[in-house]
Amino acid sequence: MQIDEAAIKREHENGISIIEPTQKIVDAICSQGYKNIFYIGIGGTYLYASQFMHIVKQIGSTIPIYLENAADFNVVGNPHFCKDSIVIIASISGDTKEIVELMDHVHAVGAKVLGYVEKKDSPLEKACDYVVTTVGGEYYFWYTVTLRFLANAGDFQKYDQFMEELKCMPENIVNIYKESDNKAKEFADKYCDSDLIYLIGSGNLEDWATCYGMCIMEEMQWMPTRPVSAANFFHGTLEVIERDIPVMLIKGEDKTRVLMDRVEKFVNTISAHVTVFDTREYELKGISEEFRWMLSPLVARSSFQRVSAHLEHNRRHPLGIRRYYRRLDY
């Protein structure tokens, strides 16, 4: 339950430490040339990558980047995939079944893989053609890879400024943990035993809503959830919102914020149990206003770490306990 400020800062400083080596790898890939880029993940890693696809779109880049679910890709493939494709993956365990299988498909075609893998000497760490390794730095990997490819293509002129300001985030993250704690506790106290919770997000937080609902609340806490995008909310989900239905709104700062405002106005007229988590509430020292929207995924993930801690405590259910995941043969 306690906030370990030193540990939090250390992990985010680990993330800062991989910026330079990751840049060098991307620069080498760009100098050699490539046809397209594939972000391929499964579960949480797919949803992390998807947040950056939203950033690419809103920046306005036309680099050919494709997002694929590894399980789907392994059986269906993609007609744009070829020997000149670059595959980007991330893995904490280093042995995710679907991603390990993916490596065989990728290398059979002759494509190259750039990976962020936290566990050294793991199957994925060994299988990557280019690899970056640390603990707690996945978001920094995605920011560097995505924006460096864009910058090298001339699609993100302020890359150097952004990456310099990104170095301010470890200190900011510690403050976000502390500032979010009261709201996180209040939410967990009220809704830790709810039968169902709706999570709604948009833009580069749409997939964070799905990730938190699926990977944390469902997988790690066995809490039924229903994540939905703000864009789709008014085409079905609105009809099942009732007075006693808990709704979690996850608001960011990108162009889709107006969609969340619309949802917020509606749900507050129906439900008496609406909680809003808004990245705009947090001060980001050293970060320019124009970059805040891009950092919403990192801010949201950090604030929700405290939600997880309080759910774990209230439900007396350690986050590491699973019933089926990696327990059964499936």
N, C-alpha and C positions, 0 to 999 in steps of 0.2 A: 504493500500500500504506500510505502514511503517513496518519494521521488529521489532517485539516485542521480543527482545533478552531474556528478563527475562521470558516471557511466554513460549518461545520455550525450554529454558533450563529446566524450571520447569517440563514440560511434559516429557522430556526425563529422568530427574531425577526420575520422577514417575515410569518410566519404569525400571530403575535400582533398585528401591525400591521393586519391585515384584519378583526379581530374587530369593532371599532366600526363600520366602514362596512357590514359584512355584517349586523350587528344592525339598523342603520337601515333597510336594504332589507327585511328580514324584517318589521320593525315596520310599514313602509309597506304591505306586502302584506297583513298581518293587519288593518290598519285599513280597507283597501279591501274585504276579505272574499275568501274563496276556498272552493271546494267540496271539493277534495282536492289532494294533492301527489303528484307522480310523480318518483321518483328514476330517471333513465334514463342508462345508460352502456353501454359495450362493453369487453370484456376487463377490464383492470385497473380502469378507472373504475367499471364495474359491480360489481366485487368490493370496491372501497373502499366504495361506497354500501351494499352488502349488510351490511358490518360494522356500519353504523349502524342498519340495520333490526333487527339483533339487540339493539342498545342500546335502541331504542324499545320493543321487545317486553318486555325485561326490566325497564324502568322501569314498564311497565304502561299506557302511553298508548294511547288509542283513536282518536287522530287518524287520519283515512283517508289513509295513505301507501302508495303502491304502488311496487314495484320492477320495472323492466322492462329487458330487454336491447334496445338500440336496433335491432339488426338484426331481431329478432322483432317489435318494435313497429311498425317501418316497413311490414311486410307483413301483420301480423295486427291491430294496434291493440289497444284495450282498451275495453270497453263503458262503463267508468266515466269515460273521458276526455272532457272537454268544454271549452267556452270559459272556464269558471271554474276550470279546473285550473291548478296551478302546477307547472312542470317545473324540476327541478334537475339541472344537468349539471356535469361537470368535464372539463377537457382541458388537457394540457400543450402539445401541438403547436398546438392551435387550428384544426386542419383534418382531424380524424378523419372519414373518409368517411361512416360510418354516422350520426354525430352531425350532420354538415352536412345530410345528407338529412332527418334527424329535424326539423330546424328548419322545413322547408317544411310538413311534416305538422302540426306544432304551431301554426304561425302561420295555416295555412289554417283551422283550427278557431277561432282567436281566443284561444288560451291564451297565457300569458306564461312566459318562460324566465328563470330566475336561474342564472347560470353563473360558475364559477371557471375562468378561462382565463389561462394563463401568458404566451402570446405575444400582445403587443399588435398591433392592426391585422390580426389574422388573421380568416378567415371567421367563426369562431365568436365571437370577441370582438365583432365588428360585428353579429352576428345576435342576440345576447342582448338581452332587454329590460332586464335588470339584470345588471351584470357586476362582478366583483371580480378584480383582476389583481395578481399578485406572483409570486415564484419560491420554490418549496419550501413553500408554505402550504396544500396541499390538505387535509390532515387537520384543520387549524384551521378551514378553511372548513366542512367537514362537521360538526365539533363545534358550531360557532356556529349554522349553519342548523338543524340537527336540534334542538338543545336550546333555541334561541330560539323555534321554533314550539311546542315542548312547553311551555315556560315561559309563553308568551302564552296558551296554552289551559288553564293551571292544572295541567299534568301534571308539572312539574318545579320544585318550590318552591325548590330550592337552586341555581338557575341562577347567581345573582350570585356565590355562594361558589365554585362550580365554575370559573367563568370567571376569577375573580380568582386562584385557585390554578393555573389553566392557564398563567398567565404565568411560573410557575416552571419550566416544561418545557424551554425552550431550554438552560438550564444542566444540567438533569437528562439531557437527550439527549446532550450532550457526554460526560458520565460513562458513559452506557450504551454508547456507541461504544467507549470505552476498556475498560470492564469486560467487554464481550462479545468482545473481540478474540482472546483465547487460545482460547476454545472454538470460535470461528469458524474460526480457523486449524487447530485440531485436526480439525475436521469436514472442512474442505477438503483437508487433507493425506491423510486416510484415504479419502475418498469422491469425489474429483474425477473419477475415471475409472470410476465405477460404471456398470454397464449399466442399472440401474433403481433408483430411490429412492422409497420410500413416504413421503408427508408426511401427517401426521394432525393435525387441529385440531378444535376444538369451539366452539360459541357464536360470540362476536364475533371469534374467530380461525379459525373454520372456513374462511372465505373468504380469510383471509390465507394459509392453507396452499395453497389453490388458486391464489391470485395469485402466490405466490412460485414454486410449481412451474411454472405455465404461463408467466408473464410474465418471470421471471428465468432459472430453470434451463433451461426449454425454449427460449424465444424468444432469450434473450441468451447462453446457453451451450450450446445444442443437447444438453442432457442429458435423456434420457427420465425422466419422473416419473409417479407415480400418487398424486395428492392424494385423500384420502377423509376424510369426517367421522367423528368418534368415534361419533356416533349410528348411522352405517351400517356401521361397521367389522365388527361381529360378524354381519353378514348377507351374507357373501361373502368379503371381503378377508382375514379371519383364516385362511382355508384355503390361501392362497398365501404366507403368511409362513413362511420357512425359516431355518435357522441362519445362513446367509451373506447374508441379505437385509438391506440397510441400511434402517432405519426412523428417520424424523425425527418426533419428537413436539413439537408447538408448544402449550404449556400457558399458558392465561390464568388469570384470577382471577374469572370470572363464575360464574353458577349451574351452568354445564355442566362445571365442573372435575372433578366426580365422574365424568363420562363418560370424561375423559382418564385419571383414576386407574385406571379399570377396564382401559382399553387398555394403559396402561403396565405394569400387573401382568402382563397376558397376553403382550405382545411380549417382555418380558424373560425369560419362561420358554422362548421359542422361538428368538428371534434373538440372536446374539452381537454385533450391530451396531446398537444402539439409542442415539440421541443425543437428549437432552431439552433443549429451549430453553424456559425457564420465565420468564415476566415477573415472577414473584414474587421472583426472585433479585436484582432491582435496587432499590436505594434510590431513592425519589422524594421528595426534600426539598421540603417545603412543600405536599405533596399529602395530603389526608385519606385515611385507610384506606378510608372508604366510597366514594371515587371511583376507587380504583386499578383496579378491574375495567373501568371505562369507558375507561381510558387504555391498556389492554392492546394495542389495535391500533397505537397510536403507539409504544409501547415495543417491540413485536415488530418492527415495520418498521425501527426504528432499529438494533436488535441485528443484524438480518439484512443490513443494509448492509455489515457487516464480513464476513459469509459471502460476499457477492457479491464483495467486494474480493479475498478470498483465492482464490475459485474462478477469478476472472479471471486472477490471477497464476499459479496452478498449472496452469491449462489453456492458458496463453499465448493467451488469447482475449479481446480487449477487449469489454466489454459492449455497445458500440455497433455491433458488426458483425452484419449480418443476411445471410442467403442469399436469402430470398424476401420478407419483410415490407417493404413499400414499395420493393421492388426490381423486382418483376414486376407486370404488369397482371393483376389477378384480381378 
